[in-house]
Amino acid sequence: MAAPRKIGELNVFRAFRSKNYTLYFTGRAVSQFGTWMQRTAVLWFVYSMTNSAFLSGVTIFAEQFPSFLFSMFGGIAADRYDRFKIIKITQIASMIQSGLLAVLMMTRHAAIWQVLALSVLLGIINAFDVPARQAMLHDIVAEQSDLSNAISLTTATACLAQLLGPPAAGFIYKSFGPAVCFWINAASFGGVLVSILLMNLPPYRPSATRKKVIKELAEGFSYVRRTPAIGLTILLAAIASLVVLPYNTVLPVFAKVVFHGDSSTFGYITGFVGVGAVIGTIYLASRKPEAHLRRILFFTSVILCVGLILFAMTKNFSLAMFFAVLTGFGGITEFAVCNILVQSESAPDMRGRAIGILLMAFFGMAPLGSLLVGAISQHIGAPYTVLGEGIIGVAVILAFAKYLLRPQNRRILQ
């Protein structure tokens, strides 16, 4: 029996040994497809109505910044309360938000401020949904040795959706209008609800002690500060989210101005980024357990920045799509590795809060970066803006090289 188990541990899909995880994965795959359709439709609607790269940045800011403000509270909720109930509530709330967007579009009187307001609502919902989902993975995998594989495969659901969702959204938006994209997303949240209902879950056991929220917040930040392996990873994620990852803010500009296309062109660009993301998650899922994660983080971050530089410098659409694949590969592996490191190295009673702080880093810096990128591109153009992001990103990752390339600590679960 020992040999098959060893082979299973090295299998790309070893986390599927858990029935609960298989159900979770399936539900998330359906939901993420709808999510990427909605994101593409919202961003293209705002840009097509305004022709403003800055307002495209505001759109991303409106969804992500509330997640920055509330994700730490979402982390506390994930440590305090039944994570499965939290997810049920957030999925129903997300379904309502998408339905409201669809109704607005069907009336043909949707105003930009209404779309932005609903994006803010979605950001608040995600602040409580994402920490609960991430922390819940520990409860549903068959064996803790499968955790990093489960995180990689879960990230792959978003990547596959990023590959398929935007092109589908571009086609549906052009053929039937944006309302259909939002109705599809509203229906997709049912996938997660059904998957949770079918799971065989252990009974929820509330924590014996409850502290004040402010004290728990302080404990979370103090824990991250005292744990450099987690703190430096989150710091790198925050800087990358501010200066590198907001390149997607100006992708509509590349589609319309640089490549002289429409919503379908925008969908193709985002889709090829998704191709790279899928490749990245498959690579992470198939890595050996003893692989040096921080070294992987270093080299894939370099690939991300080089991909951005080359994407910004070419006007050939086919060649640009190859560089978009590189960008997607580097971007998703950077996020996924940071996520794996924080989850696997956090103490169980601090995991929700550590994840919440990581999400604050991503969701807090990314919307500010989107505003910055959108404003700068108004003055110097999208290609020069993305070129600058890539160059700055290379400088940042070189500054972290000593931390990322040092010999790994074998005691850390990787």
N, C-alpha and C positions, 0 to 999 in steps of 0.2 A: 504493500500500500504506500510505502514511502516514495517510490519513484513517481507514480502518477500525481501525487500531491505536489512534488517538486516541480513537475512539468506545469501543473495548473498554476502555480505561483508565478511562473514566468509568462503565462499566457496573457495576451493583450486583453482578453475579456474575462479575466479570473474573478472580477467583482460580481459577475452574473451568477456565481454560485449561490448568491443570496436571492431568494424569491422576492423579498421586500425591495431589494435594490433594483431588480429587473423591472418591477412594477413602477418604481419611482422614476427610473430612467425613461421608460416608455411614456409616462405622463409628461415628464419634462420635455421630451423631444417634440411632442405635439404642441405644447404650450410655447416653447421657444420659437417654433416656426411662425406661429401667429404673432409673437412679440416682434420679430424682425420685420414682418410685413408691416406692422403698425409703425415701427420706428422709421422705416423707409418712406411710408406714405406721409407721415407727419412732417418729416424734414423736407420732402419734395413739395408738399403743399405750401409750406411757409416760404420756401425759396421761390417757387413759381409765382406766388402771389406778390412777392416783394422785390425779387431780384437782389436781395441783400444778403451778403455773406455774414454780416454782423448779426442779423436777425436769425440766421441759421445757427449761429453760436448761442444766441439767446434761447433758442428752442431747446438745444441740448442742455444749457444751463438750467432751464426751468424744470427739466426732469431730474437732473442729477444733483443739483445743489440741495434740495430738500432731503435727499438721501444722506448727504454729508451732515446736515443739521440733526437728523434723527436716528442715524444708523447706530450710534452708540447706545441710544435707548432701546433700539431693536436688539442689540447684543445683550443688554441686561434682561430684556423680556425673554430672549432665548435661553438664558441661564436660569431664569426664575420660573417660567410657566411651561405648560405643555406645548412643545414645538409643533406637534401635529395639528392642534387646534388653531395655533397662530397661522399656520399655512392655509388651513381651510378658510379662515376669515380673509386673509389677504388675496386668495384666489377669487373669492366671491366679489371682493371690492374691486379687483382689477377687471373682472368681467363687466361690472357696472360702469367703470370708467371707459372701457372700450365701446360699450353700447351707447354711452352719451356722445362720444365722438362720432359714431356712425349716424346717430340721429341728427346731430348738427350738420353733417355733410349732406344728409338727405334733404334737409330744408333749403340747401343752397344759400344759406345766409350765415355761414360760419365765419366768425371774425377771428383775426389772429390772436386777440387777447383771450378769447374763449379756449382756443387750442392750447395756448400757453398755460392757462389756469388749470386745465385738465392734465397737462403734463406735470405741473406742480403736484397735483393730487396723486398721480402715479408715482412720483418720486417719494412721497411720504409713505405710500403703501410698500414700495420696494425696500424702504429703510427697515421695515419690520419683517418683510418676507425673506430677504436674502440671508441675514444672519441665522434665522431659524432653519432655513433649508440647508445651509452649509454645516451648521452644528448637528443637524439631524442625521447626516451621513454616518456619524459614529454609531448611531443607534440602529441602523438598518443593514450595514455590511455584515457578512457572515463572520469574517475574521478581521481583526484590526490590521493584520498584515496586508489586507486588500484595500486599506483606506486610500493610499495615494493613487492606486489604480482606479478606484471609484471616483476620486476627485477629477482625475484626468478624463475619464469617460463622461462624467457629468459635464465637464467643460466642452467635451466634444459635441454634446447635444446642442449647445449654443452655437458652436462653430458650424455644424452641419446646417442648422437653421439659418445662420448668417450666409451660408453658401446658397441655399435654396430659396429662402424667404425674400430677399431683395429683388432678384430677377422676377419672381412670381408677383411681388407687389408692383413692380414697374409695369408688367403686362396687364395686371388687373386694374391698376390705377388708370392706365391709358385706355383700356377697353370698356371698363364698367364704372370707373370713378372711385374715389378714395373710400366712400362709405362701405363698399364691399370688403375692403382690406380690414376695416375696423370690426365688421361683423364676424369675419373669420377669426380674428384675434379673440373676440369675446367668447366665441364658441370653443376656442382651443383651451381656455382655462379649465374647461370641464375635464380635460385629460388628466390633470393633476388631481382634481377632486376624486375622480373615479379610481385612480391608482392608489390613493391614500385609503379609500374605503375598502379596497381589496387586500390591503396589507394585514398581516398577522403581527400586531404591535404589542410590545410589553406594556403593562399598565404604567401609567404616569405616576411617579412618586415625587411630590413636591419637596423642595429643600426644607430642612428642619428649621433653619434660621433665615430671617429676612432682615436686611439692612436698608437704611435709607438709600434712595436712588443716587443722591449726590455722593454718598460714601462709596457706593459700588462703582460709580464713574471714576472717582479718584483712585480706587484700588486698581481699576483696569489700566489707567495711564501709568500708575506707579509700577505695575507689573511689567509693562512693555519697556519702560525706562530702565528697569533693573535687569532686563533680559536682552542683551545686545543682539543675540542671534535673531530675535523677533523684531526689536526696535530698528535695527539697520535695514532689515528687509522692508519694513513698512516705510521707512524714510526714502529708500530708493523708489518704491512704488509711488509715493507721493510726488517726488520730483518728476518721474517719468510721466505721470498723469497730467502734470501741469504743462510740461514743455514738449512732450513727444506725442503722446497718444491722441490729443485733440486734432490730429490731422484730418479726421473724418468730418470735421466741421466744414471744410472747404471742398469736400468731394463733389457736392452738387455744382460748384463753380467749375471744377475740372470737366464734369460731364457736359455742361452747357456752353462754357466759354472756350475751354482749351480744346475739347474734342467735338464741339459743335453738335451735341446730341440732345436727348430729351430724358424723360423719366426712365425709359428702358436702358439708356446708356448709364445713368446713375445706378440702376439696379445691377448692371453687369459689373461695374467697378466694385461695388460693395460685395457682389457675389464672388469675384476673384480674390478679394481680401479674405472672404470666407473659405475659399479653397485652401489658401495657405494656413488658415486657422485650423481646418480639419486635419491637414497634414501634421501640424504642430501637436495637436492633441493625440493623434495616433502615435507619434514619436514618443511623447511622454508616457502614454499608457503602456508602450512596449519596452520601455527602458528597464534595465536590471535594477533590482531593489538597492544594490550598493552603489548605483551611479551617483556621481558628485553633482548634486542639484544646483549648488551655487555656481559651479563652473558652467553648467548648462545655461543658467540664467545670464551669465556674462556673455557667452557667445551668441545666444539667440537675441539678446538685446542689441548687440552689434549688427546682427542681420537686419533687425527692425530698422535701425537708423540708416544703414546703407541702402536698404530698400526704399526708404523715404527720399533719400538724396537722388537716387537714380530715377524714381517715379517723377520727381519734380522736374528733372532735366530733360525728359523726353516728350515729344509731341506725337510719337507714333503710338497709336492706340494698342496694337498687339503687344509691342514691347512694354508699354506701360502696364499692361495686365500681368505680365510676368513679374514685374517689380511689385505690383500689388500683392501677388502671391507671397513674395518674400516678406513684405510688410505684415501681412496677416499671420504668417508663420511666426515671426519674431514677436509681434504684439501679444498673441494669445499665449505663447509659452512664457512670456514675461509675467503675465497675470497669473497663469495657472501655477507656475513654480512658486511665486510669492504666496499664493493661497495654500499650496501644499506645505511649504515651510512653516507658515504661521499655524496651520491646523495641527500638524504633526508634532510641533515643538512646544505647543501651549499646554499648560496644566489643565486637566479636565474642568475644574471649577472656574477657570478663567477663559476657557475656549470661546464662549459666546462673545465676551467683551473684547478679546484679542481680534476676533474676526470683525467685530463692529468697528474697531479702530482701523483695521486694514481697509474696510469698506469706506470709512471716512477719508482715508488717504486717496482712494480711487475716485469716489464720488464727490469729494470736496475739491480736490485739485483739478480734476477733469473739466468740470463746468467753468471754473475760473479760466482754465486754459482755453476753453472753447470761446469764451468772450474775448480773450486776448488775441487768439488766432484770427477770429472773425474781424476784429477791429484792425489788426495789422494788415490783413489781406485786402482790406478796403483801400489801403494806401499803397502797398507795394505789389499787390497781386497774389493770387493763390500759389503759383509755382515758387516764387521767391520765399514765401512764408513757409511752405513745406520744406524747401531746401534748408532754410534756417533751423527748422525743428530737427532735421536729421543731423546737422552739424553740431548743434547744442547737445543732442542726445549722445553722440559719440563722446563728447567731452565729459558728460556726466558719468557714463558707464566706465570710462577710464579712471575717473576719480574714485570709483568704488572697486577698482580692479584688485587692490590688495586684499580687501575683505572677501571678495567673491572667489578669488583664485587660491586662497590659502588652503592647506590640507584640511579635509573635512573631519569633523569629530565623529568617530564611529559609534559613539553612544547615542547619537541623535537618530531618531526613527526616520528613515528616508525611504 
